[in-house]
Amino acid sequence: MMGEEEAHGLTIYGYPQCPFCRRVFNAAASLGLEIPLRNTLFGGEDKRDLKEAVGRTTVPVLRIEQEGANTVWISESADIVAYLEERFGTTA
């Protein structure tokens, strides 16, 4: 099972009550990933950080910090799930 080490550098911006965010949370859980959540529901620093980075506050958004490279941001739950499955999924 993959855990925090394999998901290093990933952060999800969203909140538990969001149905699109839940889709991402469920995909991560099914892959055995523990990805930190920056809860944007009530505003605050996490929501401001998201707005500064991507110009909007629509969630979910996945932040991917790559060593020696620029930070990548993926919006849209389907795109995030596809990324997680491609990077962490196993081929049978």
TORMARNU-762937 format. One record per residue (C-alpha): residue number from 1; residue in three letters; x, y, z. Coordinates in steps of 0.1 Angstrom, whole numbers. Layout:
<rs>
<r><k>NUM</k><r>ALA</r><X>X</X><Y>Y</Y><Z>Z</Z></r>
...
</rs>
This chain:
<rs>
<r><k>1</k><r>MET</r><X>0</X><Y>0</Y><Z>0</Z></r>
<r><k>2</k><r>MET</r><X>13</X><Y>35</Y><Z>-8</Z></r>
<r><k>3</k><r>GLY</r><X>13</X><Y>61</Y><Z>18</Z></r>
<r><k>4</k><r>GLU</r><X>26</X><Y>95</Y><Z>26</Z></r>
<r><k>5</k><r>GLU</r><X>61</X><Y>89</Y><Z>11</Z></r>
<r><k>6</k><r>GLU</r><X>48</X><Y>81</Y><Z>-24</Z></r>
<r><k>7</k><r>ALA</r><X>24</X><Y>110</Y><Z>-23</Z></r>
<r><k>8</k><r>HIS</r><X>51</X><Y>135</Y><Z>-12</Z></r>
<r><k>9</k><r>GLY</r><X>47</X><Y>169</Y><Z>-28</Z></r>
<r><k>10</k><r>LEU</r><X>9</X><Y>165</Y><Z>-34</Z></r>
<r><k>11</k><r>THR</r><X>-17</X><Y>186</Y><Z>-17</Z></r>
<r><k>12</k><r>ILE</r><X>-55</X><Y>187</Y><Z>-23</Z></r>
<r><k>13</k><r>TYR</r><X>-73</X><Y>220</Y><Z>-20</Z></r>
<r><k>14</k><r>GLY</r><X>-110</X><Y>215</Y><Z>-13</Z></r>
<r><k>15</k><r>TYR</r><X>-134</X><Y>205</Y><Z>15</Z></r>
<r><k>16</k><r>PRO</r><X>-151</X><Y>173</Y><Z>26</Z></r>
<r><k>17</k><r>GLN</r><X>-186</X><Y>184</Y><Z>18</Z></r>
<r><k>18</k><r>CYS</r><X>-178</X><Y>190</Y><Z>-19</Z></r>
<r><k>19</k><r>PRO</r><X>-191</X><Y>161</Y><Z>-41</Z></r>
<r><k>20</k><r>PHE</r><X>-163</X><Y>167</Y><Z>-66</Z></r>
<r><k>21</k><r>CYS</r><X>-137</X><Y>168</Y><Z>-39</Z></r>
<r><k>22</k><r>ARG</r><X>-151</X><Y>135</Y><Z>-25</Z></r>
<r><k>23</k><r>ARG</r><X>-145</X><Y>119</Y><Z>-59</Z></r>
<r><k>24</k><r>VAL</r><X>-108</X><Y>128</Y><Z>-56</Z></r>
<r><k>25</k><r>PHE</r><X>-106</X><Y>117</Y><Z>-19</Z></r>
<r><k>26</k><r>ASN</r><X>-121</X><Y>83</Y><Z>-28</Z></r>
<r><k>27</k><r>ALA</r><X>-97</X><Y>78</Y><Z>-57</Z></r>
<r><k>28</k><r>ALA</r><X>-68</X><Y>87</Y><Z>-35</Z></r>
<r><k>29</k><r>ALA</r><X>-80</X><Y>63</Y><Z>-8</Z></r>
<r><k>30</k><r>SER</r><X>-86</X><Y>35</Y><Z>-33</Z></r>
<r><k>31</k><r>LEU</r><X>-49</X><Y>39</Y><Z>-44</Z></r>
<r><k>32</k><r>GLY</r><X>-38</X><Y>38</Y><Z>-8</Z></r>
<r><k>33</k><r>LEU</r><X>-26</X><Y>75</Y><Z>-9</Z></r>
<r><k>34</k><r>GLU</r><X>-26</X><Y>99</Y><Z>20</Z></r>
<r><k>35</k><r>ILE</r><X>-27</X><Y>133</Y><Z>5</Z></r>
<r><k>36</k><r>PRO</r><X>-29</X><Y>164</Y><Z>28</Z></r>
<r><k>37</k><r>LEU</r><X>-60</X><Y>185</Y><Z>25</Z></r>
<r><k>38</k><r>ARG</r><X>-60</X><Y>223</Y><Z>26</Z></r>
<r><k>39</k><r>ASN</r><X>-96</X><Y>231</Y><Z>36</Z></r>
<r><k>40</k><r>THR</r><X>-110</X><Y>261</Y><Z>17</Z></r>
<r><k>41</k><r>LEU</r><X>-146</X><Y>259</Y><Z>29</Z></r>
<r><k>42</k><r>PHE</r><X>-144</X><Y>288</Y><Z>53</Z></r>
<r><k>43</k><r>GLY</r><X>-119</X><Y>310</Y><Z>35</Z></r>
<r><k>44</k><r>GLY</r><X>-88</X><Y>318</Y><Z>53</Z></r>
<r><k>45</k><r>GLU</r><X>-52</X><Y>314</Y><Z>43</Z></r>
<r><k>46</k><r>ASP</r><X>-57</X><Y>282</Y><Z>23</Z></r>
<r><k>47</k><r>LYS</r><X>-84</X><Y>298</Y><Z>1</Z></r>
<r><k>48</k><r>ARG</r><X>-62</X><Y>329</Y><Z>-4</Z></r>
<r><k>49</k><r>ASP</r><X>-32</X><Y>308</Y><Z>-13</Z></r>
<r><k>50</k><r>LEU</r><X>-54</X><Y>290</Y><Z>-39</Z></r>
<r><k>51</k><r>LYS</r><X>-67</X><Y>322</Y><Z>-54</Z></r>
<r><k>52</k><r>GLU</r><X>-32</X><Y>336</Y><Z>-57</Z></r>
<r><k>53</k><r>ALA</r><X>-18</X><Y>305</Y><Z>-73</Z></r>
<r><k>54</k><r>VAL</r><X>-45</X><Y>297</Y><Z>-99</Z></r>
<r><k>55</k><r>GLY</r><X>-67</X><Y>328</Y><Z>-100</Z></r>
<r><k>56</k><r>ARG</r><X>-98</X><Y>312</Y><Z>-87</Z></r>
<r><k>57</k><r>THR</r><X>-112</X><Y>293</Y><Z>-57</Z></r>
<r><k>58</k><r>THR</r><X>-131</X><Y>265</Y><Z>-74</Z></r>
<r><k>59</k><r>VAL</r><X>-122</X><Y>231</Y><Z>-59</Z></r>
<r><k>60</k><r>PRO</r><X>-109</X><Y>205</Y><Z>-60</Z></r>
<r><k>61</k><r>VAL</r><X>-74</X><Y>215</Y><Z>-71</Z></r>
<r><k>62</k><r>LEU</r><X>-43</X><Y>193</Y><Z>-68</Z></r>
<r><k>63</k><r>ARG</r><X>-10</X><Y>210</Y><Z>-61</Z></r>
<r><k>64</k><r>ILE</r><X>21</X><Y>190</Y><Z>-73</Z></r>
<r><k>65</k><r>GLU</r><X>54</X><Y>202</Y><Z>-60</Z></r>
<r><k>66</k><r>GLN</r><X>82</X><Y>188</Y><Z>-81</Z></r>
<r><k>67</k><r>GLU</r><X>118</X><Y>190</Y><Z>-69</Z></r>
<r><k>68</k><r>GLY</r><X>138</X><Y>213</Y><Z>-92</Z></r>
<r><k>69</k><r>ALA</r><X>107</X><Y>222</Y><Z>-112</Z></r>
<r><k>70</k><r>ASN</r><X>78</X><Y>246</Y><Z>-111</Z></r>
<r><k>71</k><r>THR</r><X>47</X><Y>237</Y><Z>-90</Z></r>
<r><k>72</k><r>VAL</r><X>19</X><Y>222</Y><Z>-112</Z></r>
<r><k>73</k><r>TRP</r><X>-18</X><Y>228</Y><Z>-104</Z></r>
<r><k>74</k><r>ILE</r><X>-45</X><Y>205</Y><Z>-117</Z></r>
<r><k>75</k><r>SER</r><X>-81</X><Y>216</Y><Z>-115</Z></r>
<r><k>76</k><r>GLU</r><X>-112</X><Y>195</Y><Z>-123</Z></r>
<r><k>77</k><r>SER</r><X>-119</X><Y>163</Y><Z>-104</Z></r>
<r><k>78</k><r>ALA</r><X>-118</X><Y>140</Y><Z>-135</Z></r>
<r><k>79</k><r>ASP</r><X>-83</X><Y>154</Y><Z>-144</Z></r>
<r><k>80</k><r>ILE</r><X>-70</X><Y>149</Y><Z>-109</Z></r>
<r><k>81</k><r>VAL</r><X>-84</X><Y>113</Y><Z>-107</Z></r>
<r><k>82</k><r>ALA</r><X>-68</X><Y>105</Y><Z>-141</Z></r>
<r><k>83</k><r>TYR</r><X>-34</X><Y>119</Y><Z>-129</Z></r>
<r><k>84</k><r>LEU</r><X>-35</X><Y>99</Y><Z>-97</Z></r>
<r><k>85</k><r>GLU</r><X>-45</X><Y>67</Y><Z>-115</Z></r>
<r><k>86</k><r>GLU</r><X>-18</X><Y>72</Y><Z>-141</Z></r>
<r><k>87</k><r>ARG</r><X>9</X><Y>80</Y><Z>-116</Z></r>
<r><k>88</k><r>PHE</r><X>0</X><Y>56</Y><Z>-88</Z></r>
<r><k>89</k><r>GLY</r><X>-23</X><Y>30</Y><Z>-103</Z></r>
<r><k>90</k><r>THR</r><X>-10</X><Y>-5</Y><Z>-109</Z></r>
<r><k>91</k><r>THR</r><X>-13</X><Y>-23</Y><Z>-142</Z></r>
<r><k>92</k><r>ALA</r><X>-27</X><Y>-58</Y><Z>-141</Z></r>
</rs>
